[in-house]
């Protein structure tokens, strides 16, 4: 549902950008399960839905400081994109993340994401820029996957480096972010196990 076009009965967590991105990933997960159950026709319908993340990808969005182009943004009720700065969008276009973070969240369709970002090299550079400039919040689930995305571009060394940086956030007695359903605790365990 578009920004400003929410239907009655939906809570404030339902944001156009994050809902579209998350539902696309969930559709891919359903397609995988359905394929395993040999329900191929239904799986194909869900696999097609998994491409809906492209409906909130705005090729014209530009991060002015970096010049990087193409970001996920919410859509308005009339179908147009919001004019949200790519460094913003937290709880407007997306629930608990910004345009930068959700623009990196397409784990089920990385090849298409590479194309949208200008190729694997451009994606690697975008990812490096995001991490070097603090554009990803590791205190919420939308950012958890980000360091490991380097593995998709053949840079396991950078994935390991990013994971070590995230592990440093777990200092002292407190978790560095939101522990919804134990997500932050699980991230800590995976980091300590060396994943």
N, C-alpha and C positions, 0 to 999 in steps of 0.2 A: 504494500500500500504506500502511496506517495506521501511525502511530507505534507501535512495539512489536510490530508485526505483519509485519515484513519477512520475506520468504522467503529461504531459503538461496540463496546465489549472488549476491545483490545487494550492491553495495558501500555504504559509509557515506554516499555522496553522494545516495543515493536517499531523499528525504524526502517524506512524504505531500503537504505543501502545494506545494512547488516542483515536484515531479513532475507533479502534477495540473495546475497552471497551465501548465507548459511543454508537456506533452503536448497540452493543449487548443489552444495556439497552433500547435504542429506539425501537429495535425489540420487546422486552418484552412489552413495553408500547403499541405498535401497536397490539400485540396479545391480550392484555387485552381489548382494544377497539373493536377489531374484534369479540372477544368472546361475548361481550355485544351486538353486532349487529347480533349475531347468525351466523356468518361466520366462522364456526368452522374449516373447512378445511384450509382456508387461515390463521386463527389464529394459527393453528398447525405449519404451515410453518414458521411463524414469531417466535413462541415460540422456535422452533428448532434453529433458527438463534441467539436467545438470549444467547445460550450457547457458542457463538464464543469467548467470553472473555477468555475462556480456551486456545485459540490459541496463546495468548501472555503471558500465565503463564509459567514461567520457574522454575520448581521445583529445579533446581540446583543452582539458584541464592542465594547467602548468604550475609547477612549483617554482615560483619566481626566483628564490635565492639560488636554486640549482639549475634551473632551465629544463628540468626533467618534465616530460610531457606524458599525459595519459594516466588517469586515476579513477578509481571507483568513487562515485558520488551518488547521493540520493536523487530521486526524481520528484518533481512537483506533481500535483494533481492533474495538470494539463499535459504531462509527459515530458516537459523540459527538465533539464538538469538543474540542480541547485548551483549557485555560484560560490559554493563553499571553498575556501582556501584549502589546498591539499593538506596543510598542517593542522587543520581544524576538522570539525565534523563530529567530535565526541559528543554523544547524546543529542545530536541534531540529525545528521545523516546516518549515523551508526550508533549502536548501543555499546558503550564501554570501549570504544576505539576511535581512531581518526581515519581520514582518507588514506594516509600512508600505510597504516597497518592493514586495513582491509584490502588495499590494492595488492598486498602480498599474500592474501589468503585465498589461493585457488589450488589447493594441494591435489585435487583430482584432475586438473586440466593444465598442467604446467607448460606443456608445449604451446598451447593457445595463449597462455599468459606471456611466454617469451615473445611470441609474435606481437602481441599488443604492446610490449615494452621495447620493441626494436631488435630483438634477437637475444641469444643467450649472453653474449658479452655485455650488452646494454643492461640486461636484467642483473647480471653480477655487479656491475657498477652501481646500479640503483640500490641494490641490497647493501653494498658496502657503504654507500652514502648514507642510507637510512641508519645503519648501525653507528657509523662514525659521528653522526650528528644528533644522536639521541631521539630519533623520530619514532622509535618503537618502545612502547611501555610493556615491560615484562611482568607487570603486576596484575595483568588480566589475560584471560585465555586467548584473545585474538592475537597476541604477540608471541605466544609460546613457541610456535612453529618456526619463527623467522630465522634463527641462526642455522637451522638444519637445511634451509633452502639452498645453501651453497652446495650441498651434495648433488642437487639437480643439475648444476652447471659444472660438475666434475672438480669441485674444490672442497674436498673433504677436510683439508687442512684449515680452511676458513670456517667451516662448520664447527670443527673442534675448538678453534679459537673463540668463536662466538659463544659456544656452550660454556667454555671456561669463564667468559665474562659474565654470563648469566649466573653461573654458580657463585660468583663473588658477591652477588646480591643477597645471598643467604648467609648473612653474618649475624651473630648475636642470637637472641632467643626468639625474635619475631620473624615472621615470614614477610617477604618484600612486597606482598600484594594480597589480593583477594583469594581466599581459599574455598571458593564455591565447590561444594561436593568433594572437597579434598584435592582439587586440581593443582593448587600450588604445592601441596605436600607431595603429590605424585610427581610433579616436575622435579622437585628436590631429589626424590628417590632415583628417578631416571638419571639425573645429572651425576649423582654420587655413584651410581652403578657404571658410569662411563658411556652412556648412550650418546 
